Amino acid sequence: MQRNATTLYPVLLVHGLFGFERIGSFELFHDVKQALKAVGVQVFVPHLSAVHDNEVRGEQLLSQIDSVLRGTGSTKVNLIGHSQGALTARYAAALAPQKVASVTSVSGPNHGSELADFLRKALIPGRLPETVAQNVATLFSDFLSLLSGHKTLPRHALAALNALTTEGVGQFNDKYPQGLPKTWGGQGAERVDGVRYYSWSGVVPELTVQALDPVQGICLALSKYFITEPAQNDGFVGRFSSHLGTVIRSDYPLDHLRSLRRGIGQRFTENDPVKLYVEHALRLQAANL
């Protein structure tokens, strides 16, 4: 029998780049959402631009927070952001700390992504590669938006990429430093302006079943492009770059996408990523959040 993990405040699961709430019957956060509901947590997934910068997405999230507060009668929410969703959540908490009980970063590029740096350097400003990249990314975002039913949300591919680079996140951090560690690889403040900050992330494991999990194979291949954190990244975000607030753990054997949902054919195991969210709900419950 599962333990009750009802939190004092509702939980909002905030998606990152190219994320969405639902396309047809497929929900990006399906596994996590169902697991949290099963232990008594009120869970919502906000509608955000799949491709845009942190501030634009953050403003959208603030509007969604207000809707949840009105609908539930709650005074605050707990924000759990995956990937760029962590930066989006941080923005909302910085601007409206009175409405946010906690921010949890899951595989968040809180100091930027070396992969984003590599991709940005590969593009030549004002010339064909940048134009092609923006068009392709925007078309893909348009496709996702069409399928998800949120065609009116703005999209800006290069703004999203720039917002995830080390330089872009550095500028973001200058304005919104809440919860950031003061030393590289360290822990940040547990509580800032009344908001609790947490984080966890993983390191992509060596692939042993590539035929069964091609996504892990892709993350493993992308991990080779990291210079600052070689062999200490999840394919998209470096281990220490993900640190924010209370660092629960930053070396789970999980690639970037598997920190969001189970891998192909995966069942409940010791490294079940969904279990981490349930454990965190218990953590929030214990903290009266």
Buried (B, 14 or more C-beta within 10 A) or exposed (E): EEEEBEBBBBBBBBBBBBBBBBBEEEBBBBBBBEBBEEBBBBBBBBBBBBBBBBBBBBBBBBEBBEEBBEEEEBEBBBBBBBBBBBBBBBBBBBBBBEBBBBBBBBBBBBBBBBBBBBBBEEBEEEEEEBBEBBEEBBEBBBEBBEBBEBEEBEBBBBBBBBBBBBEBBEBBBEEBBBBBBEEEBEBBBEBBEEBBBBBBBBBBBEBEEEEEBEBBBBBBEBBEBBEBBEEBBBBBBBBBBBBBBBBBEBEBBBBBBBBBBBBEEBEEEEBBBBBBBBEBBBBBBEBEB
